Amino acid sequence: MKKPMTAAALLLTTTVCAQNLVPNGSFEEYIDCPPSFSFINSVVGWSGYSNSVDYLDTCAFGTVVSVPFSALGYQYAADGGGYAGIITYEVGDPLYREIFGCHLTQALQPGIPLCLSFKIAVGGFGFDPAGSVNHTCKGVGMRFLTFDPTIESVTNNLLNSNIAALHLDVVPTDTAIWYTVSGTYIPDSAYTVLLIGNFFNDSLSTPMLLDSTGYGTFPGAYVFIDDVRVSYQPGFCDLTTGAGSMKRLAPRIWPNPVGAELNISLAGGARGPLSLDLFTMDGRSVASWKMNPSNTMTLNFSQIRSGYYLLQTSDESGAYPAIPLVHLEP
């Protein structure tokens, strides 16, 4: 049950929503919690327009679309508890893209500048190798239309059109962060529909190998999308959300998948001795380590069975974000 809002909080929420022409831009309102892949239509205000668009949320704990750890990757939401997920490139199929969109709360005014922004995170290294992509690419962006497209028109006319109002023009390779894509746009028509996806062909998308370990077996690129904004308010698209601003940086681990030993390091050091606890995906404790922090620490996995795990690290200040990992017995 949600806590009741104070008057100040309600005013702030109302103001922010009024500034954003994208309804439910952080994917927080849904009709049904997603039980599996392809449930973007369960999100209030959003629809899938091409192929199988996913909705992931904290409410889907224990499923392939749970947040933060899913079959597709490991990522907390940039804002709130939910986000969308799409394939942006598939090896050997230049026409395959996943595209979704929404109706804006009002038609855009031709000639009047707007700010645009969205957050994107790279998928991969999820708990299922078959759902984990092994590539990444650029090109994901926003495009506006004056009509509600059919699936056929998206497939035939928009894919590989190489046109977007705003898009990511670098290849993202860090699976641990959210990239913010923002810019200014001057519409030339009274657009009413926003689409999100990769509208660029394979050569302009610059696909690159993401997973050199061979863990991920899905031959393509996949991203999470959150915090979508379209606004006439100057600076609104540059505002940061509260989510994650106070979170501690997750420890860095390597290699992953791990064999006999796992290396771990902490950004900015730690306060006092460290406790490291390894859990199965259903919450059972498997192993624990106590150690003093150093630049690089090594954990022995030689007595641990192969499987999917969560590593929880904590010090005197509290817990760090848990890290999913895969252990393969040597």
C-alpha positions as CSV (number, residue, x, y, z in Angstrom):
1,M,0.0,0.0,0.0
2,K,1.4,3.4,-1.0
3,K,1.8,6.1,1.7
4,P,-0.5,9.1,1.3
5,M,1.2,12.1,-0.3
6,T,1.7,15.4,1.6
7,A,0.3,18.5,0.0
8,A,3.9,19.6,-1.1
9,A,4.6,16.2,-2.6
10,L,1.3,16.2,-4.4
11,L,2.0,19.7,-5.8
12,L,5.5,18.6,-7.0
13,T,4.2,15.5,-8.6
14,T,1.4,17.3,-10.4
15,T,3.8,20.0,-11.7
16,V,6.3,17.4,-13.0
17,C,3.5,15.4,-14.7
18,A,2.2,18.6,-16.3
19,Q,5.6,19.4,-17.7
20,N,6.1,16.0,-19.3
21,L,4.1,15.3,-22.4
22,V,4.8,11.6,-22.1
23,P,2.2,9.8,-19.9
24,N,3.7,7.5,-17.4
25,G,7.2,8.2,-18.6
26,S,8.8,6.1,-15.9
27,F,6.6,3.0,-16.4
28,E,5.3,3.0,-12.8
29,E,1.6,2.6,-13.5
30,Y,0.5,-0.8,-14.8
31,I,-2.7,-2.8,-15.3
32,D,-1.1,-6.1,-14.5
33,C,2.3,-7.2,-13.2
34,P,4.2,-8.8,-16.0
35,P,4.4,-12.6,-15.7
36,S,6.8,-13.0,-18.5
37,F,8.2,-11.4,-21.7
38,S,6.2,-9.2,-24.1
39,F,3.9,-7.5,-21.6
40,I,4.5,-3.8,-22.5
41,N,0.8,-3.4,-23.2
42,S,0.2,-3.9,-19.4
43,V,1.9,-0.5,-18.8
44,V,-0.6,2.3,-18.7
45,G,-0.3,4.5,-21.8
46,W,2.2,2.4,-23.7
47,S,1.9,-0.1,-26.6
48,G,4.1,-2.4,-28.5
49,Y,4.3,-1.6,-32.2
50,S,6.9,-4.0,-33.6
51,N,7.7,-7.5,-32.3
52,S,8.0,-8.5,-28.7
53,V,8.5,-5.5,-26.3
54,D,9.1,-6.4,-22.6
55,Y,8.1,-4.8,-19.4
56,L,10.2,-5.5,-16.3
57,D,9.2,-4.5,-12.7
58,T,10.0,-5.2,-9.1
59,C,6.5,-6.6,-8.7
60,A,7.6,-9.5,-11.0
61,F,10.0,-11.0,-8.4
62,G,11.1,-14.5,-9.3
63,T,10.1,-14.3,-12.9
64,V,12.2,-13.8,-16.1
65,V,11.3,-10.1,-16.0
66,S,12.1,-9.3,-12.4
67,V,13.9,-6.1,-11.3
68,P,16.8,-5.8,-10.6
69,F,17.8,-9.3,-11.7
70,S,16.1,-10.8,-14.8
71,A,16.8,-13.3,-17.5
72,L,17.9,-10.3,-19.6
73,G,20.3,-8.6,-17.2
74,Y,20.9,-6.9,-13.9
75,Q,19.7,-3.3,-13.4
76,Y,17.8,-1.3,-10.9
77,A,15.3,1.1,-12.4
78,A,16.5,4.6,-13.1
79,D,13.3,5.9,-11.6
80,G,10.8,3.9,-9.5
81,G,10.6,0.1,-10.0
82,G,9.8,-0.6,-13.7
83,Y,11.2,-0.1,-17.2
84,A,10.8,-1.3,-20.7
85,G,13.1,-3.6,-22.6
86,I,13.7,-4.0,-26.4
87,I,16.0,-5.8,-28.8
88,T,17.8,-3.3,-30.9
89,Y,19.8,-5.5,-33.2
90,E,19.8,-9.2,-34.1
91,V,22.7,-10.9,-35.9
92,G,21.7,-12.1,-39.3
93,D,18.3,-10.3,-39.4
94,P,18.7,-6.7,-40.4
95,L,14.9,-6.0,-40.3
96,Y,14.4,-7.2,-36.7
97,R,13.8,-4.4,-34.3
98,E,11.5,-4.0,-31.3
99,I,9.6,-0.7,-31.1
100,F,7.1,0.6,-28.7
101,G,5.4,4.0,-28.1
102,C,2.7,6.1,-26.6
103,H,0.2,8.9,-27.4
104,L,1.5,12.3,-26.1
105,T,-0.8,14.2,-23.8
106,Q,-1.1,17.0,-26.4
107,A,0.0,17.5,-30.0
108,L,3.3,19.1,-30.5
109,Q,3.3,22.7,-31.8
110,P,5.3,23.0,-35.1
111,G,8.2,25.4,-34.8
112,I,8.2,25.4,-31.0
113,P,11.4,23.9,-29.5
114,L,11.1,21.0,-27.0
115,C,13.6,19.2,-24.8
116,L,13.7,15.4,-25.2
117,S,15.4,12.8,-23.0
118,F,15.4,9.1,-22.0
119,K,17.6,6.8,-20.1
120,I,19.1,3.6,-21.5
121,A,20.9,0.7,-19.9
122,V,22.6,-2.2,-21.6
123,G,21.2,-5.6,-21.2
124,G,23.2,-8.8,-20.9
125,F,24.6,-11.2,-18.2
126,G,21.1,-12.1,-16.9
127,F,20.4,-15.3,-15.0
128,D,19.5,-17.1,-18.2
129,P,22.3,-17.4,-20.9
130,A,19.6,-17.9,-23.6
131,G,18.1,-14.5,-22.6
132,S,21.4,-12.7,-22.3
133,V,22.5,-10.9,-25.4
134,N,26.2,-11.0,-26.5
135,H,26.2,-7.7,-28.6
136,T,25.6,-4.0,-28.1
137,C,24.9,-1.2,-30.6
138,K,24.1,2.5,-30.9
139,G,21.1,4.1,-32.6
140,V,18.3,3.7,-30.0
141,G,16.2,6.8,-30.1
142,M,12.8,8.7,-30.3
143,R,10.7,9.3,-33.3
144,F,7.4,11.2,-33.7
145,L,4.4,10.5,-35.9
146,T,1.1,12.2,-36.6
147,F,-0.8,8.9,-36.7
148,D,-1.1,5.7,-34.6
149,P,0.9,3.2,-36.8
150,T,-0.1,-0.4,-37.4
151,I,2.5,-3.1,-36.9
152,E,2.7,-3.4,-40.7
153,S,3.5,0.3,-41.2
154,V,6.2,0.2,-38.5
155,T,7.8,-2.8,-40.0
156,N,7.7,-1.7,-43.7
157,N,8.3,2.1,-43.4
158,L,10.1,2.9,-40.1
159,L,12.6,0.2,-39.6
160,N,16.0,1.1,-41.1
161,S,14.6,4.5,-42.1
162,N,17.7,6.1,-40.5
163,I,15.6,9.0,-39.0
164,A,15.1,9.9,-35.4
165,A,14.4,13.1,-33.5
166,L,17.0,12.1,-30.8
167,H,19.1,9.0,-30.6
168,L,22.1,7.5,-28.8
169,D,25.1,8.1,-31.1
170,V,27.7,6.1,-29.2
171,V,27.9,2.4,-28.6
172,P,27.2,1.8,-24.9
173,T,29.3,-0.9,-23.3
174,D,28.9,-0.5,-19.5
175,T,26.1,-2.8,-18.2
176,A,26.3,-1.2,-14.7
177,I,25.0,2.3,-15.5
178,W,22.1,4.2,-17.0
179,Y,23.1,6.4,-20.0
180,T,21.1,9.7,-20.3
181,V,20.3,10.7,-23.9
182,S,19.0,14.3,-24.2
183,G,18.7,17.1,-26.7
184,T,16.5,19.8,-28.2
185,Y,14.0,19.2,-31.0
186,I,11.9,21.5,-33.2
187,P,8.9,19.7,-34.6
188,D,7.8,20.4,-38.2
189,S,4.3,18.9,-37.7
190,A,1.6,18.5,-35.0
191,Y,2.9,15.1,-33.9
192,T,0.8,13.1,-31.5
193,V,2.6,9.7,-31.2
194,L,6.1,9.0,-29.8
195,L,7.9,5.8,-30.8
196,I,11.1,4.4,-29.2
197,G,13.4,1.9,-30.8
198,N,16.4,1.6,-33.1
199,F,15.4,3.1,-36.5
200,F,18.8,2.8,-38.0
201,N,20.1,0.1,-40.2
202,D,22.8,-2.4,-39.0
203,S,25.7,-0.5,-40.6
204,L,24.8,2.8,-38.9
205,S,24.1,1.0,-35.6
206,T,27.7,-0.2,-35.4
207,P,27.1,-3.5,-33.6
208,M,29.9,-4.7,-31.3
209,L,30.6,-7.8,-29.3
210,L,29.6,-7.2,-25.7
211,D,30.1,-10.6,-24.0
212,S,33.5,-12.1,-24.8
213,T,33.1,-14.8,-22.1
214,G,30.7,-16.8,-24.2
215,Y,28.1,-16.8,-21.4
216,G,25.3,-15.0,-23.3
217,T,24.0,-17.0,-26.2
218,F,21.3,-14.6,-27.7
219,P,22.9,-13.2,-30.9
220,G,21.8,-9.6,-30.6
221,A,21.7,-6.4,-28.6
222,Y,19.1,-5.5,-25.9
223,V,18.5,-2.4,-23.8
224,F,16.4,-1.2,-21.0
225,I,14.5,2.1,-21.3
226,D,13.3,4.4,-18.5
227,D,12.4,8.0,-17.6
228,V,11.2,9.2,-21.0
229,R,10.6,13.0,-21.2
230,V,9.2,15.4,-23.7
231,S,8.7,19.0,-22.5
232,Y,8.4,22.6,-23.4
233,Q,9.9,23.5,-20.0
234,P,13.6,24.5,-20.4
235,G,15.9,22.3,-18.3
236,F,13.1,19.8,-17.4
237,C,14.8,17.0,-19.4
238,D,18.1,17.6,-17.6
239,L,16.6,17.1,-14.2
240,T,17.9,14.0,-12.4
241,T,15.4,11.7,-10.7
242,G,15.7,10.8,-7.1
243,A,16.2,7.1,-7.8
244,G,19.7,6.0,-7.4
245,S,21.1,9.4,-6.3
246,M,21.8,8.1,-2.8
247,K,22.7,4.6,-3.7
248,R,26.2,3.3,-3.1
249,L,28.2,2.1,-6.1
250,A,28.1,-1.6,-6.6
251,P,31.4,-3.4,-6.1
252,R,33.3,-4.4,-9.2
253,I,33.7,-8.1,-9.7
254,W,35.6,-10.2,-12.3
255,P,35.5,-12.6,-14.0
256,N,31.8,-13.2,-14.4
257,P,31.1,-16.1,-14.9
258,V,33.5,-17.0,-12.2
259,G,35.6,-20.2,-11.9
260,A,37.7,-21.1,-8.9
261,E,38.3,-17.4,-7.7
262,L,36.4,-14.2,-7.9
263,N,38.1,-10.8,-7.7
264,I,36.3,-7.9,-6.1
265,S,37.1,-4.2,-5.6
266,L,35.2,-1.2,-4.1
267,A,35.0,2.3,-5.6
268,G,36.0,4.8,-2.9
269,G,37.0,2.2,-0.4
270,A,35.0,1.0,2.6
271,R,34.3,1.9,6.2
272,G,35.6,-0.9,8.5
273,P,35.7,-4.6,7.9
274,L,33.7,-6.2,5.1
275,S,31.1,-8.9,5.2
276,L,30.5,-10.7,1.9
277,D,27.6,-13.2,1.7
278,L,26.7,-15.4,-1.2
279,F,23.0,-16.3,-1.7
280,T,21.1,-18.5,-4.2
281,M,18.4,-16.8,-6.2
282,D,15.7,-18.1,-3.8
283,G,17.5,-16.5,-0.8
284,R,19.4,-19.4,0.7
285,S,22.9,-18.6,2.2
286,V,25.7,-20.5,0.5
287,A,28.9,-18.9,1.8
288,S,30.2,-16.0,3.9
289,W,33.6,-14.2,4.0
290,K,35.0,-11.6,6.5
291,M,37.9,-9.5,5.4
292,N,39.6,-6.1,5.7
293,P,39.1,-4.0,2.6
294,S,42.0,-3.7,0.1
295,N,42.4,-2.6,-3.5
296,T,41.6,-6.0,-4.8
297,M,40.1,-8.9,-2.8
298,T,39.8,-12.5,-3.9
299,L,37.1,-15.0,-2.9
300,N,37.6,-18.7,-3.2
301,F,34.7,-20.5,-5.1
302,S,36.4,-23.9,-5.4
303,Q,33.9,-25.5,-2.9
304,I,30.8,-23.9,-4.4
305,R,28.5,-25.7,-6.9
306,S,27.9,-24.2,-10.3
307,G,24.8,-22.0,-10.4
308,Y,23.3,-18.5,-10.3
309,Y,24.0,-16.4,-7.2
310,L,23.8,-13.0,-5.6
311,L,26.8,-11.5,-3.8
312,Q,25.9,-9.1,-1.0
313,T,28.7,-6.9,0.4
314,S,28.4,-4.7,3.5
315,D,30.5,-2.6,5.8
316,E,29.9,-0.3,8.8
317,S,27.8,2.1,6.7
318,G,25.5,-0.6,5.4
319,A,25.0,-2.7,2.3
320,Y,26.2,-2.2,-1.2
321,P,23.9,-3.1,-4.1
322,A,23.8,-6.9,-4.5
323,I,25.6,-8.3,-7.6
324,P,24.3,-11.2,-9.7
325,L,27.0,-13.7,-10.8
326,V,27.3,-17.1,-12.5
327,H,29.6,-19.7,-11.1
328,L,31.0,-22.5,-13.4
329,E,32.9,-25.2,-11.6
330,P,36.4,-25.5,-13.2
